[in-house]
């Protein structure tokens, strides 16, 4: 199976490598449209977290998964 969905999500900043094997399998089976939606959401989360990064000093990261 192609790793394209995982690679695209990883490029968008989604830490797919932290997922379990079974979770990665599900994400890897996403359609291109589903990957595009998740990538868009991740980009928005990243933009918001960058805006408040200096205000909060904890190890929480805004991620889809």
The first five atom37 places (N, CA, C, CB, O) and aatype in JSON, in Angstrom:
{
  "aatype": [20, 20, 20, 20, 20, 20, 20, 20, 20, 20, 20, 20, 20, 20, 20, 20, 20, 20, 20, 20, 20, 20, 20, 20, 20, 20, 20, 20, 20, 20, 20, 20, 20, 20, 20, 20, 20, 20, 20, 20, 20, 20, 20, 20, 20, 20, 20, 20, 20, 20, 20, 20, 20, 20, 20, 20, 20, 20, 20, 20, 20, 20, 20, 20, 20],
  "atom_mask": [
    [1, 1, 1, 1, 1],
    [1, 1, 1, 1, 1],
    [1, 1, 1, 1, 1],
    [1, 1, 1, 1, 1],
    [1, 1, 1, 1, 1],
    [1, 1, 1, 1, 1],
    [1, 1, 1, 1, 1],
    [1, 1, 1, 1, 1],
    [1, 1, 1, 1, 1],
    [1, 1, 1, 1, 1],
    [1, 1, 1, 1, 1],
    [1, 1, 1, 1, 1],
    [1, 1, 1, 1, 1],
    [1, 1, 1, 1, 1],
    [1, 1, 1, 1, 1],
    [1, 1, 1, 1, 1],
    [1, 1, 1, 1, 1],
    [1, 1, 1, 1, 1],
    [1, 1, 1, 1, 1],
    [1, 1, 1, 1, 1],
    [1, 1, 1, 1, 1],
    [1, 1, 1, 1, 1],
    [1, 1, 1, 1, 1],
    [1, 1, 1, 1, 1],
    [1, 1, 1, 1, 1],
    [1, 1, 1, 1, 1],
    [1, 1, 1, 1, 1],
    [1, 1, 1, 1, 1],
    [1, 1, 1, 1, 1],
    [1, 1, 1, 1, 1],
    [1, 1, 1, 1, 1],
    [1, 1, 1, 1, 1],
    [1, 1, 1, 1, 1],
    [1, 1, 1, 1, 1],
    [1, 1, 1, 1, 1],
    [1, 1, 1, 1, 1],
    [1, 1, 1, 1, 1],
    [1, 1, 1, 1, 1],
    [1, 1, 1, 1, 1],
    [1, 1, 1, 1, 1],
    [1, 1, 1, 1, 1],
    [1, 1, 1, 1, 1],
    [1, 1, 1, 1, 1],
    [1, 1, 1, 1, 1],
    [1, 1, 1, 1, 1],
    [1, 1, 1, 1, 1],
    [1, 1, 1, 1, 1],
    [1, 1, 1, 1, 1],
    [1, 1, 1, 1, 1],
    [1, 1, 1, 1, 1],
    [1, 1, 1, 1, 1],
    [1, 1, 1, 1, 1],
    [1, 1, 1, 1, 1],
    [1, 1, 1, 1, 1],
    [1, 1, 1, 1, 1],
    [1, 1, 1, 1, 1],
    [1, 1, 1, 1, 1],
    [1, 1, 1, 1, 1],
    [1, 1, 1, 1, 1],
    [1, 1, 1, 1, 1],
    [1, 1, 1, 1, 1],
    [1, 1, 1, 1, 1],
    [1, 1, 1, 1, 1],
    [1, 1, 1, 1, 1],
    [1, 1, 1, 1, 1]
  ],
  "atom_positions": [
    [[0.84, -1.18, 0.0], [0.0, 0.0, 0.0], [0.89, 1.24, 0.0], [-0.96, 0.0, 1.22], [1.92, 1.28, 0.67]],
    [[0.48, 2.23, -0.74], [1.22, 3.48, -0.83], [1.22, 4.21, 0.51], [0.61, 4.38, -1.92], [0.27, 4.12, 1.29]],
    [[2.29, 4.92, 0.77], [2.4, 5.71, 1.99], [2.04, 7.18, 1.73], [3.84, 5.62, 2.56], [2.27, 8.04, 2.58]],
    [[1.46, 7.48, 0.55], [1.16, 8.85, 0.18], [0.29, 9.59, 1.2], [0.49, 8.87, -1.15], [0.6, 10.73, 1.53]],
    [[-0.8, 8.99, 1.71], [-1.59, 9.73, 2.71], [-0.79, 10.09, 3.96], [-2.8, 8.9, 3.11], [-0.89, 11.21, 4.46]],
    [[-0.01, 9.15, 4.45], [0.8, 9.44, 5.65], [1.85, 10.5, 5.36], [1.48, 8.16, 6.16], [2.09, 11.38, 6.18]],
    [[2.47, 10.42, 4.2], [3.48, 11.41, 3.83], [2.86, 12.81, 3.73], [4.14, 11.04, 2.5], [3.46, 13.78, 4.18]],
    [[1.67, 12.9, 3.14], [1.0, 14.19, 3.01], [0.62, 14.75, 4.37], [-0.25, 14.06, 2.12], [0.79, 15.94, 4.63]],
    [[0.09, 13.9, 5.25], [-0.28, 14.35, 6.59], [0.96, 14.75, 7.38], [-1.06, 13.26, 7.33], [0.94, 15.73, 8.12]],
    [[2.03, 13.99, 7.24], [3.29, 14.31, 7.92], [3.81, 15.68, 7.45], [4.35, 13.2, 7.65], [4.27, 16.48, 8.25]],
    [[3.73, 15.93, 6.16], [4.17, 17.21, 5.59], [3.33, 18.37, 6.11], [4.1, 17.17, 4.06], [3.82, 19.5, 6.22]],
    [[2.07, 18.09, 6.43], [1.18, 19.12, 6.96], [1.41, 19.38, 8.45], [-0.28, 18.73, 6.74], [0.83, 20.29, 9.03]],
    [[2.27, 18.56, 9.06], [2.58, 18.76, 10.47], [1.86, 17.83, 11.42], [2.27, 20.15, 10.85], [1.94, 17.99, 12.63]],
    [[1.16, 16.86, 10.86], [0.46, 15.88, 11.7], [1.46, 14.8, 12.12], [-0.75, 15.25, 10.93], [2.07, 14.17, 11.27]],
    [[1.63, 14.59, 13.42], [2.63, 13.63, 13.89], [2.17, 12.17, 13.75], [2.97, 13.91, 15.34], [1.96, 11.48, 14.75]],
    [[2.02, 11.74, 12.52], [1.51, 10.39, 12.27], [2.44, 9.3, 12.8], [1.3, 10.18, 10.79], [2.01, 8.18, 13.03]],
    [[3.7, 9.63, 13.0], [4.65, 8.63, 13.5], [4.4, 8.31, 14.98], [6.07, 9.13, 13.32], [4.93, 7.32, 15.48]],
    [[3.61, 9.12, 15.65], [3.27, 8.85, 17.05], [2.06, 7.93, 17.18], [3.0, 10.16, 17.78], [1.73, 7.5, 18.28]],
    [[1.4, 7.63, 16.07], [0.23, 6.77, 16.07], [0.62, 5.31, 16.18], [-0.6, 7.0, 14.82], [1.74, 4.92, 15.85]],
    [[-0.31, 4.51, 16.65], [-0.09, 3.06, 16.67], [-0.14, 2.54, 15.24], [-1.15, 2.33, 17.57], [-0.59, 3.25, 14.34]],
    [[0.32, 1.34, 15.03], [0.29, 0.74, 13.69], [-1.13, 0.69, 13.14], [0.89, -0.66, 13.72], [-1.35, 0.97, 11.97]],
    [[-2.08, 0.32, 13.98], [-3.47, 0.21, 13.5], [-4.04, 1.59, 13.17], [-4.35, -0.48, 14.56], [-4.8, 1.72, 12.21]],
    [[-3.69, 2.6, 13.94], [-4.14, 3.97, 13.63], [-3.52, 4.46, 12.33], [-3.79, 4.93, 14.79], [-4.2, 5.08, 11.51]],
    [[-2.21, 4.2, 12.14], [-1.55, 4.59, 10.89], [-2.18, 3.91, 9.7], [-0.05, 4.26, 10.95], [-2.31, 4.51, 8.63]],
    [[-2.58, 2.66, 9.87], [-3.22, 1.92, 8.78], [-4.52, 2.6, 8.36], [-3.5, 0.46, 9.21], [-4.83, 2.69, 7.17]],
    [[-5.28, 3.08, 9.34], [-6.53, 3.78, 9.04], [-6.25, 5.09, 8.32], [-7.34, 4.04, 10.33], [-6.87, 5.38, 7.3]],
    [[-5.32, 5.87, 8.83], [-4.98, 7.14, 8.19], [-4.41, 6.91, 6.79], [-3.97, 7.93, 9.05], [-4.65, 7.71, 5.88]],
    [[-3.66, 5.84, 6.62], [-3.07, 5.55, 5.31], [-4.12, 5.14, 4.28], [-2.02, 4.45, 5.45], [-3.86, 5.2, 3.08]],
    [[-5.3, 4.73, 4.74], [-6.37, 4.34, 3.84], [-7.3, 5.48, 3.46], [-7.16, 3.25, 4.46], [-8.29, 5.27, 2.76]],
    [[-6.98, 6.7, 3.9], [-7.83, 7.84, 3.59], [-7.77, 8.18, 2.11], [-7.43, 9.05, 4.42], [-6.75, 7.99, 1.45]],
    [[-8.88, 8.7, 1.6], [-8.93, 9.15, 0.21], [-8.16, 10.48, 0.09], [-10.41, 9.31, -0.28], [-7.92, 11.14, 1.1]],
    [[-7.79, 10.86, -1.13], [-7.12, 12.16, -1.31], [-7.95, 13.33, -0.76], [-6.83, 12.39, -2.79], [-7.39, 14.27, -0.2]],
    [[-9.27, 13.28, -0.92], [-10.12, 14.35, -0.39], [-10.07, 14.4, 1.13], [-11.56, 14.18, -0.87], [-10.02, 15.47, 1.72]],
    [[-10.09, 13.24, 1.76], [-10.02, 13.18, 3.23], [-8.68, 13.71, 3.73], [-10.24, 11.74, 3.72], [-8.63, 14.43, 4.72]],
    [[-7.62, 13.35, 3.05], [-6.29, 13.83, 3.41], [-6.22, 15.35, 3.27], [-5.2, 13.16, 2.54], [-5.64, 16.04, 4.11]],
    [[-6.81, 15.87, 2.2], [-6.81, 17.32, 1.99], [-7.55, 18.05, 3.11], [-7.46, 17.66, 0.63], [-7.1, 19.1, 3.57]],
    [[-8.67, 17.5, 3.55], [-9.43, 18.12, 4.64], [-8.61, 18.1, 5.93], [-10.78, 17.39, 4.85], [-8.5, 19.12, 6.61]],
    [[-8.05, 16.95, 6.26], [-7.25, 16.86, 7.48], [-6.02, 17.76, 7.42], [-6.82, 15.43, 7.73], [-5.66, 18.38, 8.42]],
    [[-5.39, 17.83, 6.26], [-4.23, 18.71, 6.1], [-4.61, 20.16, 6.3], [-3.6, 18.52, 4.73], [-3.86, 20.93, 6.91]],
    [[-5.76, 20.55, 5.78], [-6.24, 21.92, 5.95], [-6.52, 22.24, 7.41], [-7.5, 22.13, 5.11], [-6.18, 23.32, 7.89]],
    [[-7.15, 21.3, 8.1], [-7.42, 21.5, 9.53], [-6.12, 21.6, 10.31], [-8.29, 20.35, 10.08], [-5.99, 22.45, 11.19]],
    [[-5.16, 20.72, 10.0], [-3.87, 20.75, 10.7], [-3.16, 22.08, 10.47], [-2.98, 19.59, 10.24], [-2.56, 22.63, 11.39]],
    [[-3.22, 22.6, 9.25], [-2.59, 23.89, 8.95], [-3.21, 25.01, 9.78], [-2.71, 24.22, 7.45], [-2.5, 25.88, 10.27]],
    [[-4.52, 24.98, 9.92], [-5.19, 26.0, 10.74], [-4.82, 25.87, 12.21], [-6.71, 25.9, 10.58], [-4.61, 26.87, 12.9]],
    [[-4.74, 24.63, 12.71], [-4.31, 24.42, 14.09], [-2.9, 24.93, 14.31], [-4.4, 22.94, 14.46], [-2.6, 25.55, 15.33]],
    [[-2.02, 24.66, 13.35], [-0.63, 25.12, 13.45], [-0.56, 26.64, 13.47], [0.21, 24.57, 12.3], [0.23, 27.22, 14.21]],
    [[-1.38, 27.3, 12.64], [-1.38, 28.76, 12.59], [-1.85, 29.36, 13.92], [-2.28, 29.25, 11.45], [-1.29, 30.35, 14.38]],
    [[-2.86, 28.76, 14.53], [-3.36, 29.26, 15.81], [-2.35, 29.01, 16.91], [-4.7, 28.59, 16.16], [-2.12, 29.88, 17.74]],
    [[-1.74, 27.84, 16.93], [-0.78, 27.54, 17.99], [0.44, 28.44, 17.89], [-0.36, 26.08, 17.94], [1.02, 28.79, 18.92]],
    [[0.84, 28.81, 16.68], [1.98, 29.72, 16.53], [1.65, 31.1, 17.1], [2.38, 29.85, 15.05], [2.53, 31.78, 17.62]],
    [[0.4, 31.51, 17.0], [-0.01, 32.82, 17.49], [-0.01, 32.89, 19.01], [-1.38, 33.16, 16.97], [0.17, 33.98, 19.57]],
    [[-0.19, 31.78, 19.68], [-0.26, 31.79, 21.15], [0.9, 31.04, 21.79], [-1.57, 31.18, 21.61], [0.92, 30.84, 23.01]],
    [[1.85, 30.63, 21.0], [2.95, 29.82, 21.51], [3.69, 30.47, 22.66], [3.92, 29.52, 20.41], [4.07, 29.77, 23.6]],
    [[3.9, 31.75, 22.62], [4.62, 32.43, 23.69], [3.81, 32.61, 24.95], [5.08, 33.75, 23.21], [4.37, 32.92, 26.0]],
    [[2.51, 32.43, 24.86], [1.64, 32.63, 26.01], [1.51, 31.38, 26.88], [0.29, 33.07, 25.55], [1.2, 31.48, 28.07]],
    [[1.73, 30.24, 26.31], [1.55, 28.98, 27.03], [2.85, 28.21, 26.98], [0.37, 28.15, 26.44], [3.41, 28.01, 25.9]],
    [[3.31, 27.78, 28.12], [4.56, 27.03, 28.15], [4.28, 25.63, 28.68], [5.63, 27.75, 29.02], [4.58, 25.31, 29.83]],
    [[3.69, 24.81, 27.82], [3.48, 23.41, 28.16], [3.85, 22.57, 26.96], [2.02, 23.14, 28.62], [4.23, 23.11, 25.91]],
    [[3.73, 21.28, 27.09], [4.15, 20.39, 26.01], [2.99, 19.92, 25.15], [4.86, 19.2, 26.58], [3.15, 18.96, 24.39]],
    [[1.84, 20.55, 25.24], [0.71, 20.16, 24.43], [0.89, 20.71, 23.02], [-0.61, 20.66, 25.04], [1.34, 21.84, 22.83]],
    [[0.53, 19.91, 22.05], [0.64, 20.28, 20.65], [-0.72, 20.11, 20.03], [1.71, 19.43, 19.9], [-1.4, 19.12, 20.28]],
    [[-1.15, 21.08, 19.22], [-2.42, 20.96, 18.53], [-2.26, 20.02, 17.35], [-2.94, 22.33, 18.06], [-1.57, 20.34, 16.38]],
    [[-2.88, 18.87, 17.44], [-2.8, 17.9, 16.36], [-4.15, 17.25, 16.15], [-1.73, 16.84, 16.66], [-5.02, 17.24, 17.03]],
    [[-4.31, 16.71, 14.97], [-5.54, 16.0, 14.64], [-5.64, 14.68, 15.34], [-5.64, 15.79, 13.17], [-6.74, 14.24, 15.69]],
    [[-4.53, 14.03, 15.56], [-4.58, 12.69, 16.11], [-3.8, 12.62, 17.4], [-4.03, 11.68, 15.12], [-3.73, 11.55, 18.02]]
  ]
}
